[in-house]
Amino acid sequence: METAVPTVQQFREYIQRIRLKAADQNVETFELDAEGIHTSVAGKSHAYTDIEACRTAMKMEMKPGDKVLHTGNGKKTNLTVAYKS
């Protein structure tokens, strides 16, 4: 049985949980990358077909002080962001 493709909102909720956990642990800055988030939310069953939804969520969750560290070389590639907690 095929699992449902995660939504942008599901990826955003995951990032929000990580941000809250970092704040609770007094971690000032943390890095997340699209491939890691994708695997955590979608599992390994999806072959990055929805990586753009993950990248979109990452950009939507950026706040002042957050920085893009790596954009990859296209829409279907990895994105790395340093978020502040």
TIKOLVO-583562 format. One line per 3 residues: number of its first residue (from 1); their letters; for each residue x negated, y negated, z of N, C-alpha, C. Coordinates in nm, 3 decimals, always signed. Layout:
N
NUM	a	X,Y,Z,X,Y,Z,X,Y,Z ~ ...
This chain:
85
1	met	-0.084,+0.119,+0.000,+0.000,+0.000,+0.000,-0.088,-0.125,+0.000 ~ -0.063,-0.215,-0.092,-0.140,-0.339,-0.105,-0.101,-0.437,+0.005 ~ -0.201,-0.498,+0.068,-0.173,-0.600,+0.170,-0.144,-0.733,+0.101
4	avp	-0.068,-0.817,+0.168,-0.033,-0.947,+0.113,-0.156,-1.036,+0.104 ~ -0.159,-1.118,+0.002,-0.267,-1.214,-0.015,-0.249,-1.326,+0.088 ~ -0.352,-1.360,+0.164,-0.340,-1.465,+0.265,-0.307,-1.600,+0.202
7	tvq	-0.237,-1.681,+0.277,-0.200,-1.815,+0.232,-0.302,-1.918,+0.282 ~ -0.295,-2.036,+0.225,-0.379,-2.146,+0.271,-0.355,-2.169,+0.420 ~ -0.229,-2.162,+0.462,-0.195,-2.184,+0.603,-0.262,-2.081,+0.694
10	qfr	-0.266,-1.956,+0.651,-0.331,-1.853,+0.733,-0.481,-1.881,+0.747 ~ -0.543,-1.925,+0.640,-0.684,-1.961,+0.649,-0.703,-2.082,+0.740 ~ -0.613,-2.181,+0.730,-0.622,-2.300,+0.816,-0.608,-2.261,+0.963
13	eyi	-0.515,-2.174,+0.994,-0.493,-2.131,+1.132,-0.617,-2.059,+1.187 ~ -0.682,-1.981,+1.105,-0.804,-1.913,+1.147,-0.912,-2.017,+1.182 ~ -0.931,-2.117,+1.095,-1.031,-2.221,+1.120,-0.997,-2.297,+1.247
16	qri	-0.870,-2.327,+1.268,-0.827,-2.398,+1.389,-0.859,-2.316,+1.514 ~ -0.838,-2.185,+1.508,-0.869,-2.099,+1.623,-1.019,-2.100,+1.652 ~ -1.100,-2.095,+1.548,-1.246,-2.098,+1.567,-1.288,-2.232,+1.626
19	rlk	-1.229,-2.341,+1.580,-1.262,-2.474,+1.633,-1.228,-2.482,+1.781 ~ -1.112,-2.433,+1.820,-1.071,-2.435,+1.961,-1.164,-2.348,+2.047 ~ -1.200,-2.233,+1.995,-1.291,-2.144,+2.068,-1.427,-2.211,+2.087
22	aad	-1.476,-2.278,+1.983,-1.605,-2.348,+1.993,-1.597,-2.459,+2.098 ~ -1.487,-2.533,+2.098,-1.470,-2.640,+2.197,-1.465,-2.583,+2.338 ~ -1.395,-2.471,+2.356,-1.387,-2.407,+2.487,-1.523,-2.360,+2.537
25	qnv	-1.610,-2.325,+2.442,-1.743,-2.276,+2.479,-1.849,-2.386,+2.473 ~ -1.802,-2.512,+2.461,-1.892,-2.628,+2.455,-1.993,-2.620,+2.342 ~ -1.951,-2.563,+2.230,-2.034,-2.559,+2.110,-2.000,-2.684,+2.029
28	etf	-2.098,-2.770,+2.009,-2.071,-2.898,+1.943,-2.044,-2.882,+1.794 ~ -2.125,-2.803,+1.725,-2.113,-2.785,+1.580,-2.122,-2.636,+1.548 ~ -2.043,-2.594,+1.451,-2.047,-2.455,+1.406,-2.029,-2.452,+1.256
31	eld	-2.085,-2.351,+1.193,-2.076,-2.337,+1.048,-1.983,-2.223,+1.012 ~ -1.904,-2.246,+0.909,-1.819,-2.141,+0.853,-1.839,-2.139,+0.702 ~ -1.833,-2.020,+0.645,-1.840,-2.011,+0.500,-1.718,-1.937,+0.448
34	aeg	-1.682,-1.967,+0.325,-1.559,-1.913,+0.266,-1.559,-1.761,+0.262 ~ -1.670,-1.701,+0.230,-1.675,-1.555,+0.223,-1.649,-1.493,+0.359 ~ -1.707,-1.549,+0.464,-1.687,-1.496,+0.599,-1.544,-1.514,+0.647
37	iht	-1.487,-1.633,+0.622,-1.348,-1.658,+0.659,-1.257,-1.564,+0.582 ~ -1.282,-1.553,+0.453,-1.200,-1.467,+0.368,-1.197,-1.324,+0.420 ~ -1.314,-1.272,+0.453,-1.322,-1.135,+0.504,-1.250,-1.121,+0.638
40	sva	-1.263,-1.220,+0.724,-1.197,-1.216,+0.855,-1.046,-1.219,+0.843 ~ -0.993,-1.297,+0.749,-0.849,-1.312,+0.735,-0.790,-1.204,+0.643 ~ -0.854,-1.183,+0.529,-0.798,-1.093,+0.428,-0.850,-0.951,+0.439
43	gks	-0.962,-0.933,+0.507,-1.024,-0.802,+0.511,-1.102,-0.779,+0.383 ~ -1.160,-0.665,+0.373,-1.242,-0.633,+0.256,-1.160,-0.580,+0.141 ~ -1.029,-0.569,+0.159,-0.945,-0.511,+0.054,-0.924,-0.604,-0.064
46	hay	-0.940,-0.734,-0.043,-0.922,-0.830,-0.152,-1.058,-0.866,-0.208 ~ -1.070,-0.860,-0.338,-1.197,-0.888,-0.404,-1.210,-1.037,-0.433 ~ -1.192,-1.121,-0.332,-1.207,-1.265,-0.343,-1.116,-1.327,-0.449
49	tdi	-1.002,-1.261,-0.477,-0.909,-1.317,-0.575,-0.844,-1.444,-0.521 ~ -0.840,-1.458,-0.391,-0.776,-1.574,-0.329,-0.878,-1.663,-0.257 ~ -1.003,-1.659,-0.300,-1.107,-1.738,-0.235,-1.078,-1.887,-0.249
52	eac	-1.010,-1.928,-0.356,-0.979,-2.070,-0.373,-0.885,-2.118,-0.264 ~ -0.791,-2.035,-0.220,-0.702,-2.071,-0.109,-0.784,-2.093,+0.017 ~ -0.885,-2.012,+0.038,-0.972,-2.026,+0.154,-1.052,-2.156,+0.145
55	rta	-1.109,-2.183,+0.028,-1.185,-2.307,+0.009,-1.096,-2.429,+0.031 ~ -0.974,-2.423,-0.018,-0.879,-2.533,+0.000,-0.852,-2.556,+0.149 ~ -0.829,-2.448,+0.222,-0.803,-2.458,+0.366,-0.923,-2.520,+0.438
58	mkm	-1.042,-2.478,+0.399,-1.162,-2.532,+0.462,-1.172,-2.683,+0.443 ~ -1.143,-2.728,+0.322,-1.149,-2.871,+0.294,-1.039,-2.946,+0.369 ~ -0.921,-2.887,+0.378,-0.810,-2.951,+0.448,-0.837,-2.964,+0.597
61	emk	-0.916,-2.874,+0.652,-0.946,-2.875,+0.795,-1.064,-2.964,+0.831 ~ -1.127,-3.024,+0.732,-1.241,-3.113,+0.761,-1.192,-3.241,+0.826 ~ -1.266,-3.284,+0.927,-1.238,-3.406,+1.001,-1.362,-3.494,+0.995
64	pgd	-1.350,-3.621,+1.035,-1.470,-3.707,+1.036,-1.583,-3.640,+1.117 ~ -1.701,-3.642,+1.061,-1.816,-3.580,+1.126,-1.848,-3.441,+1.073 ~ -1.752,-3.377,+1.007,-1.776,-3.246,+0.946,-1.852,-3.267,+0.816
67	kvl	-1.935,-3.170,+0.778,-2.017,-3.185,+0.658,-2.015,-3.059,+0.573 ~ -2.004,-3.078,+0.442,-2.020,-2.968,+0.348,-2.169,-2.942,+0.336 ~ -2.210,-2.818,+0.363,-2.351,-2.781,+0.354,-2.385,-2.716,+0.220
70	htg	-2.287,-2.647,+0.163,-2.309,-2.576,+0.038,-2.176,-2.567,-0.036 ~ -2.175,-2.608,-0.161,-2.051,-2.604,-0.239,-2.045,-2.487,-0.334 ~ -2.152,-2.414,-0.348,-2.155,-2.309,-0.449,-2.165,-2.373,-0.586
73	ngk	-2.136,-2.294,-0.687,-2.149,-2.348,-0.823,-2.020,-2.333,-0.902 ~ -1.907,-2.339,-0.834,-1.779,-2.329,-0.903,-1.667,-2.297,-0.807 ~ -1.545,-2.296,-0.857,-1.428,-2.275,-0.771,-1.424,-2.136,-0.708
76	ktn	-1.484,-2.039,-0.769,-1.474,-1.902,-0.721,-1.593,-1.861,-0.633 ~ -1.672,-1.957,-0.590,-1.791,-1.923,-0.513,-1.782,-1.973,-0.370 ~ -1.883,-1.938,-0.295,-1.885,-1.968,-0.153,-1.892,-2.118,-0.125
79	ltv	-1.839,-2.155,-0.011,-1.842,-2.292,+0.041,-1.883,-2.280,+0.186 ~ -1.975,-2.363,+0.231,-2.017,-2.363,+0.371,-1.997,-2.502,+0.427 ~ -1.931,-2.507,+0.544,-1.902,-2.634,+0.610,-1.950,-2.627,+0.754
82	ayk	-2.013,-2.736,+0.800,-2.047,-2.752,+0.941,-1.935,-2.834,+1.004 ~ -1.860,-2.772,+1.093,-1.749,-2.838,+1.161,-1.793,-2.880,+1.300 ~ -1.736,-2.988,+1.348,-1.755,-3.028,+1.487,-1.637,-2.976,+1.566
85	s	-1.663,-2.928,+1.687,-1.554,-2.870,+1.767,-1.471,-2.974,+1.837
